[in-house]
Amino acid sequence: MRALRLIRRVQPAGTIHLDALPLREGETVEVIVLSLGDHMEDLTRASESALDFWQTEIDDQVWNNALPSA
């Protein structure tokens, strides 16, 4: 099983346009529609703030000087 994630804006009359998908003709798929609303910005901010943990001078020195495993 594989999953495709597409984010689209709803067009007039409640329609959503999808470009060509990498699927075989006749393939059966399940379509689930979730309204992202304003929560997407909150999730993006939260995920980006978690990256700040790794932005340290000591961490950079350790990883930059790490030797590849043999």
Phi and psi restraints in degrees (range 20) as a CNS / XPLOR table:
assign (resid 1 and name C) (resid 2 and name N)
       (resid 2 and name CA) (resid 2 and name C) 1.0 -129.8 20.0 2
assign (resid 2 and name N) (resid 2 and name CA)
       (resid 2 and name C) (resid 3 and name N) 1.0 157.7 20.0 2
assign (resid 2 and name C) (resid 3 and name N)
       (resid 3 and name CA) (resid 3 and name C) 1.0 -124.8 20.0 2
assign (resid 3 and name N) (resid 3 and name CA)
       (resid 3 and name C) (resid 4 and name N) 1.0 142.2 20.0 2
assign (resid 3 and name C) (resid 4 and name N)
       (resid 4 and name CA) (resid 4 and name C) 1.0 -116.0 20.0 2
assign (resid 4 and name N) (resid 4 and name CA)
       (resid 4 and name C) (resid 5 and name N) 1.0 136.2 20.0 2
assign (resid 4 and name C) (resid 5 and name N)
       (resid 5 and name CA) (resid 5 and name C) 1.0 -118.7 20.0 2
assign (resid 5 and name N) (resid 5 and name CA)
       (resid 5 and name C) (resid 6 and name N) 1.0 121.7 20.0 2
assign (resid 5 and name C) (resid 6 and name N)
       (resid 6 and name CA) (resid 6 and name C) 1.0 -126.9 20.0 2
assign (resid 6 and name N) (resid 6 and name CA)
       (resid 6 and name C) (resid 7 and name N) 1.0 136.3 20.0 2
assign (resid 6 and name C) (resid 7 and name N)
       (resid 7 and name CA) (resid 7 and name C) 1.0 -114.6 20.0 2
assign (resid 7 and name N) (resid 7 and name CA)
       (resid 7 and name C) (resid 8 and name N) 1.0 121.6 20.0 2
assign (resid 7 and name C) (resid 8 and name N)
       (resid 8 and name CA) (resid 8 and name C) 1.0 -134.2 20.0 2
assign (resid 8 and name N) (resid 8 and name CA)
       (resid 8 and name C) (resid 9 and name N) 1.0 154.4 20.0 2
assign (resid 8 and name C) (resid 9 and name N)
       (resid 9 and name CA) (resid 9 and name C) 1.0 -91.1 20.0 2
assign (resid 9 and name N) (resid 9 and name CA)
       (resid 9 and name C) (resid 10 and name N) 1.0 141.5 20.0 2
assign (resid 9 and name C) (resid 10 and name N)
       (resid 10 and name CA) (resid 10 and name C) 1.0 -71.7 20.0 2
assign (resid 10 and name N) (resid 10 and name CA)
       (resid 10 and name C) (resid 11 and name N) 1.0 131.0 20.0 2
assign (resid 10 and name C) (resid 11 and name N)
       (resid 11 and name CA) (resid 11 and name C) 1.0 -91.1 20.0 2
assign (resid 11 and name N) (resid 11 and name CA)
       (resid 11 and name C) (resid 12 and name N) 1.0 174.6 20.0 2
assign (resid 11 and name C) (resid 12 and name N)
       (resid 12 and name CA) (resid 12 and name C) 1.0 -52.6 20.0 2
assign (resid 12 and name N) (resid 12 and name CA)
       (resid 12 and name C) (resid 13 and name N) 1.0 149.1 20.0 2
assign (resid 12 and name C) (resid 13 and name N)
       (resid 13 and name CA) (resid 13 and name C) 1.0 67.1 20.0 2
assign (resid 13 and name N) (resid 13 and name CA)
       (resid 13 and name C) (resid 14 and name N) 1.0 17.9 20.0 2
assign (resid 13 and name C) (resid 14 and name N)
       (resid 14 and name CA) (resid 14 and name C) 1.0 71.5 20.0 2
assign (resid 14 and name N) (resid 14 and name CA)
       (resid 14 and name C) (resid 15 and name N) 1.0 25.1 20.0 2
assign (resid 14 and name C) (resid 15 and name N)
       (resid 15 and name CA) (resid 15 and name C) 1.0 -95.9 20.0 2
assign (resid 15 and name N) (resid 15 and name CA)
       (resid 15 and name C) (resid 16 and name N) 1.0 156.0 20.0 2
assign (resid 15 and name C) (resid 16 and name N)
       (resid 16 and name CA) (resid 16 and name C) 1.0 -130.2 20.0 2
assign (resid 16 and name N) (resid 16 and name CA)
       (resid 16 and name C) (resid 17 and name N) 1.0 130.0 20.0 2
assign (resid 16 and name C) (resid 17 and name N)
       (resid 17 and name CA) (resid 17 and name C) 1.0 -98.7 20.0 2
assign (resid 17 and name N) (resid 17 and name CA)
       (resid 17 and name C) (resid 18 and name N) 1.0 129.6 20.0 2
assign (resid 17 and name C) (resid 18 and name N)
       (resid 18 and name CA) (resid 18 and name C) 1.0 -115.1 20.0 2
assign (resid 18 and name N) (resid 18 and name CA)
       (resid 18 and name C) (resid 19 and name N) 1.0 135.7 20.0 2
assign (resid 18 and name C) (resid 19 and name N)
       (resid 19 and name CA) (resid 19 and name C) 1.0 -72.2 20.0 2
assign (resid 19 and name N) (resid 19 and name CA)
       (resid 19 and name C) (resid 20 and name N) 1.0 178.5 20.0 2
assign (resid 19 and name C) (resid 20 and name N)
       (resid 20 and name CA) (resid 20 and name C) 1.0 -58.6 20.0 2
assign (resid 20 and name N) (resid 20 and name CA)
       (resid 20 and name C) (resid 21 and name N) 1.0 134.4 20.0 2
assign (resid 20 and name C) (resid 21 and name N)
       (resid 21 and name CA) (resid 21 and name C) 1.0 -106.4 20.0 2
assign (resid 21 and name N) (resid 21 and name CA)
       (resid 21 and name C) (resid 22 and name N) 1.0 150.7 20.0 2
assign (resid 21 and name C) (resid 22 and name N)
       (resid 22 and name CA) (resid 22 and name C) 1.0 -79.5 20.0 2
assign (resid 22 and name N) (resid 22 and name CA)
       (resid 22 and name C) (resid 23 and name N) 1.0 62.8 20.0 2
assign (resid 22 and name C) (resid 23 and name N)
       (resid 23 and name CA) (resid 23 and name C) 1.0 -125.8 20.0 2
assign (resid 23 and name N) (resid 23 and name CA)
       (resid 23 and name C) (resid 24 and name N) 1.0 152.0 20.0 2
assign (resid 23 and name C) (resid 24 and name N)
       (resid 24 and name CA) (resid 24 and name C) 1.0 -77.7 20.0 2
assign (resid 24 and name N) (resid 24 and name CA)
       (resid 24 and name C) (resid 25 and name N) 1.0 144.9 20.0 2
assign (resid 24 and name C) (resid 25 and name N)
       (resid 25 and name CA) (resid 25 and name C) 1.0 -60.9 20.0 2
assign (resid 25 and name N) (resid 25 and name CA)
       (resid 25 and name C) (resid 26 and name N) 1.0 134.1 20.0 2
assign (resid 25 and name C) (resid 26 and name N)
       (resid 26 and name CA) (resid 26 and name C) 1.0 87.5 20.0 2
assign (resid 26 and name N) (resid 26 and name CA)
       (resid 26 and name C) (resid 27 and name N) 1.0 -5.8 20.0 2
assign (resid 26 and name C) (resid 27 and name N)
       (resid 27 and name CA) (resid 27 and name C) 1.0 -67.1 20.0 2
assign (resid 27 and name N) (resid 27 and name CA)
       (resid 27 and name C) (resid 28 and name N) 1.0 139.8 20.0 2
assign (resid 27 and name C) (resid 28 and name N)
       (resid 28 and name CA) (resid 28 and name C) 1.0 -90.5 20.0 2
assign (resid 28 and name N) (resid 28 and name CA)
       (resid 28 and name C) (resid 29 and name N) 1.0 130.3 20.0 2
assign (resid 28 and name C) (resid 29 and name N)
       (resid 29 and name CA) (resid 29 and name C) 1.0 -130.4 20.0 2
assign (resid 29 and name N) (resid 29 and name CA)
       (resid 29 and name C) (resid 30 and name N) 1.0 159.2 20.0 2
assign (resid 29 and name C) (resid 30 and name N)
       (resid 30 and name CA) (resid 30 and name C) 1.0 -110.3 20.0 2
assign (resid 30 and name N) (resid 30 and name CA)
       (resid 30 and name C) (resid 31 and name N) 1.0 132.2 20.0 2
assign (resid 30 and name C) (resid 31 and name N)
       (resid 31 and name CA) (resid 31 and name C) 1.0 -113.4 20.0 2
assign (resid 31 and name N) (resid 31 and name CA)
       (resid 31 and name C) (resid 32 and name N) 1.0 123.7 20.0 2
assign (resid 31 and name C) (resid 32 and name N)
       (resid 32 and name CA) (resid 32 and name C) 1.0 -118.7 20.0 2
assign (resid 32 and name N) (resid 32 and name CA)
       (resid 32 and name C) (resid 33 and name N) 1.0 127.9 20.0 2
assign (resid 32 and name C) (resid 33 and name N)
       (resid 33 and name CA) (resid 33 and name C) 1.0 -110.9 20.0 2
assign (resid 33 and name N) (resid 33 and name CA)
       (resid 33 and name C) (resid 34 and name N) 1.0 122.3 20.0 2
assign (resid 33 and name C) (resid 34 and name N)
       (resid 34 and name CA) (resid 34 and name C) 1.0 -117.3 20.0 2
assign (resid 34 and name N) (resid 34 and name CA)
       (resid 34 and name C) (resid 35 and name N) 1.0 134.5 20.0 2
assign (resid 34 and name C) (resid 35 and name N)
       (resid 35 and name CA) (resid 35 and name C) 1.0 -84.2 20.0 2
assign (resid 35 and name N) (resid 35 and name CA)
       (resid 35 and name C) (resid 36 and name N) 1.0 119.6 20.0 2
assign (resid 35 and name C) (resid 36 and name N)
       (resid 36 and name CA) (resid 36 and name C) 1.0 -80.9 20.0 2
assign (resid 36 and name N) (resid 36 and name CA)
       (resid 36 and name C) (resid 37 and name N) 1.0 -29.7 20.0 2
assign (resid 36 and name C) (resid 37 and name N)
       (resid 37 and name CA) (resid 37 and name C) 1.0 50.8 20.0 2
assign (resid 37 and name N) (resid 37 and name CA)
       (resid 37 and name C) (resid 38 and name N) 1.0 -143.5 20.0 2
assign (resid 37 and name C) (resid 38 and name N)
       (resid 38 and name CA) (resid 38 and name C) 1.0 -85.3 20.0 2
assign (resid 38 and name N) (resid 38 and name CA)
       (resid 38 and name C) (resid 39 and name N) 1.0 -6.1 20.0 2
assign (resid 38 and name C) (resid 39 and name N)
       (resid 39 and name CA) (resid 39 and name C) 1.0 -67.6 20.0 2
assign (resid 39 and name N) (resid 39 and name CA)
       (resid 39 and name C) (resid 40 and name N) 1.0 -25.4 20.0 2
assign (resid 39 and name C) (resid 40 and name N)
       (resid 40 and name CA) (resid 40 and name C) 1.0 -62.3 20.0 2
assign (resid 40 and name N) (resid 40 and name CA)
       (resid 40 and name C) (resid 41 and name N) 1.0 -41.7 20.0 2
assign (resid 40 and name C) (resid 41 and name N)
       (resid 41 and name CA) (resid 41 and name C) 1.0 -63.5 20.0 2
assign (resid 41 and name N) (resid 41 and name CA)
       (resid 41 and name C) (resid 42 and name N) 1.0 -40.6 20.0 2
assign (resid 41 and name C) (resid 42 and name N)
       (resid 42 and name CA) (resid 42 and name C) 1.0 -62.5 20.0 2
assign (resid 42 and name N) (resid 42 and name CA)
       (resid 42 and name C) (resid 43 and name N) 1.0 -44.3 20.0 2
assign (resid 42 and name C) (resid 43 and name N)
       (resid 43 and name CA) (resid 43 and name C) 1.0 -64.6 20.0 2
assign (resid 43 and name N) (resid 43 and name CA)
       (resid 43 and name C) (resid 44 and name N) 1.0 -39.8 20.0 2
assign (resid 43 and name C) (resid 44 and name N)
       (resid 44 and name CA) (resid 44 and name C) 1.0 -63.4 20.0 2
assign (resid 44 and name N) (resid 44 and name CA)
       (resid 44 and name C) (resid 45 and name N) 1.0 -46.9 20.0 2
assign (resid 44 and name C) (resid 45 and name N)
       (resid 45 and name CA) (resid 45 and name C) 1.0 -60.1 20.0 2
assign (resid 45 and name N) (resid 45 and name CA)
       (resid 45 and name C) (resid 46 and name N) 1.0 -42.5 20.0 2
assign (resid 45 and name C) (resid 46 and name N)
       (resid 46 and name CA) (resid 46 and name C) 1.0 -64.3 20.0 2
assign (resid 46 and name N) (resid 46 and name CA)
       (resid 46 and name C) (resid 47 and name N) 1.0 -43.0 20.0 2
assign (resid 46 and name C) (resid 47 and name N)
       (resid 47 and name CA) (resid 47 and name C) 1.0 -68.6 20.0 2
assign (resid 47 and name N) (resid 47 and name CA)
       (resid 47 and name C) (resid 48 and name N) 1.0 -35.7 20.0 2
assign (resid 47 and name C) (resid 48 and name N)
       (resid 48 and name CA) (resid 48 and name C) 1.0 -70.7 20.0 2
assign (resid 48 and name N) (resid 48 and name CA)
       (resid 48 and name C) (resid 49 and name N) 1.0 -37.0 20.0 2
assign (resid 48 and name C) (resid 49 and name N)
       (resid 49 and name CA) (resid 49 and name C) 1.0 -67.0 20.0 2
assign (resid 49 and name N) (resid 49 and name CA)
       (resid 49 and name C) (resid 50 and name N) 1.0 -29.5 20.0 2
assign (resid 49 and name C) (resid 50 and name N)
       (resid 50 and name CA) (resid 50 and name C) 1.0 -66.8 20.0 2
assign (resid 50 and name N) (resid 50 and name CA)
       (resid 50 and name C) (resid 51 and name N) 1.0 -24.1 20.0 2
assign (resid 50 and name C) (resid 51 and name N)
       (resid 51 and name CA) (resid 51 and name C) 1.0 -73.1 20.0 2
assign (resid 51 and name N) (resid 51 and name CA)
       (resid 51 and name C) (resid 52 and name N) 1.0 -23.7 20.0 2
assign (resid 51 and name C) (resid 52 and name N)
       (resid 52 and name CA) (resid 52 and name C) 1.0 -58.4 20.0 2
assign (resid 52 and name N) (resid 52 and name CA)
       (resid 52 and name C) (resid 53 and name N) 1.0 -26.9 20.0 2
assign (resid 52 and name C) (resid 53 and name N)
       (resid 53 and name CA) (resid 53 and name C) 1.0 -55.4 20.0 2
assign (resid 53 and name N) (resid 53 and name CA)
       (resid 53 and name C) (resid 54 and name N) 1.0 -35.6 20.0 2
assign (resid 53 and name C) (resid 54 and name N)
       (resid 54 and name CA) (resid 54 and name C) 1.0 -86.7 20.0 2
assign (resid 54 and name N) (resid 54 and name CA)
       (resid 54 and name C) (resid 55 and name N) 1.0 -6.7 20.0 2
assign (resid 54 and name C) (resid 55 and name N)
       (resid 55 and name CA) (resid 55 and name C) 1.0 -87.4 20.0 2
assign (resid 55 and name N) (resid 55 and name CA)
       (resid 55 and name C) (resid 56 and name N) 1.0 74.8 20.0 2
assign (resid 55 and name C) (resid 56 and name N)
       (resid 56 and name CA) (resid 56 and name C) 1.0 -131.0 20.0 2
assign (resid 56 and name N) (resid 56 and name CA)
       (resid 56 and name C) (resid 57 and name N) 1.0 148.6 20.0 2
assign (resid 56 and name C) (resid 57 and name N)
       (resid 57 and name CA) (resid 57 and name C) 1.0 -64.8 20.0 2
assign (resid 57 and name N) (resid 57 and name CA)
       (resid 57 and name C) (resid 58 and name N) 1.0 -41.4 20.0 2
assign (resid 57 and name C) (resid 58 and name N)
       (resid 58 and name CA) (resid 58 and name C) 1.0 -63.7 20.0 2
assign (resid 58 and name N) (resid 58 and name CA)
       (resid 58 and name C) (resid 59 and name N) 1.0 -45.7 20.0 2
assign (resid 58 and name C) (resid 59 and name N)
       (resid 59 and name CA) (resid 59 and name C) 1.0 -59.5 20.0 2
assign (resid 59 and name N) (resid 59 and name CA)
       (resid 59 and name C) (resid 60 and name N) 1.0 -43.0 20.0 2
assign (resid 59 and name C) (resid 60 and name N)
       (resid 60 and name CA) (resid 60 and name C) 1.0 -61.1 20.0 2
assign (resid 60 and name N) (resid 60 and name CA)
       (resid 60 and name C) (resid 61 and name N) 1.0 -42.2 20.0 2
assign (resid 60 and name C) (resid 61 and name N)
       (resid 61 and name CA) (resid 61 and name C) 1.0 -64.6 20.0 2
assign (resid 61 and name N) (resid 61 and name CA)
       (resid 61 and name C) (resid 62 and name N) 1.0 -42.8 20.0 2
assign (resid 61 and name C) (resid 62 and name N)
       (resid 62 and name CA) (resid 62 and name C) 1.0 -63.6 20.0 2
assign (resid 62 and name N) (resid 62 and name CA)
       (resid 62 and name C) (resid 63 and name N) 1.0 -48.9 20.0 2
assign (resid 62 and name C) (resid 63 and name N)
       (resid 63 and name CA) (resid 63 and name C) 1.0 -70.4 20.0 2
assign (resid 63 and name N) (resid 63 and name CA)
       (resid 63 and name C) (resid 64 and name N) 1.0 -34.9 20.0 2
assign (resid 63 and name C) (resid 64 and name N)
       (resid 64 and name CA) (resid 64 and name C) 1.0 -68.2 20.0 2
assign (resid 64 and name N) (resid 64 and name CA)
       (resid 64 and name C) (resid 65 and name N) 1.0 -27.1 20.0 2
assign (resid 64 and name C) (resid 65 and name N)
       (resid 65 and name CA) (resid 65 and name C) 1.0 -101.7 20.0 2
assign (resid 65 and name N) (resid 65 and name CA)
       (resid 65 and name C) (resid 66 and name N) 1.0 5.0 20.0 2
assign (resid 65 and name C) (resid 66 and name N)
       (resid 66 and name CA) (resid 66 and name C) 1.0 -68.5 20.0 2
assign (resid 66 and name N) (resid 66 and name CA)
       (resid 66 and name C) (resid 67 and name N) 1.0 138.5 20.0 2
assign (resid 66 and name C) (resid 67 and name N)
       (resid 67 and name CA) (resid 67 and name C) 1.0 -90.5 20.0 2
assign (resid 67 and name N) (resid 67 and name CA)
       (resid 67 and name C) (resid 68 and name N) 1.0 142.0 20.0 2
assign (resid 67 and name C) (resid 68 and name N)
       (resid 68 and name CA) (resid 68 and name C) 1.0 -66.5 20.0 2
assign (resid 68 and name N) (resid 68 and name CA)
       (resid 68 and name C) (resid 69 and name N) 1.0 146.4 20.0 2
assign (resid 68 and name C) (resid 69 and name N)
       (resid 69 and name CA) (resid 69 and name C) 1.0 -71.3 20.0 2
assign (resid 69 and name N) (resid 69 and name CA)
       (resid 69 and name C) (resid 70 and name N) 1.0 147.0 20.0 2
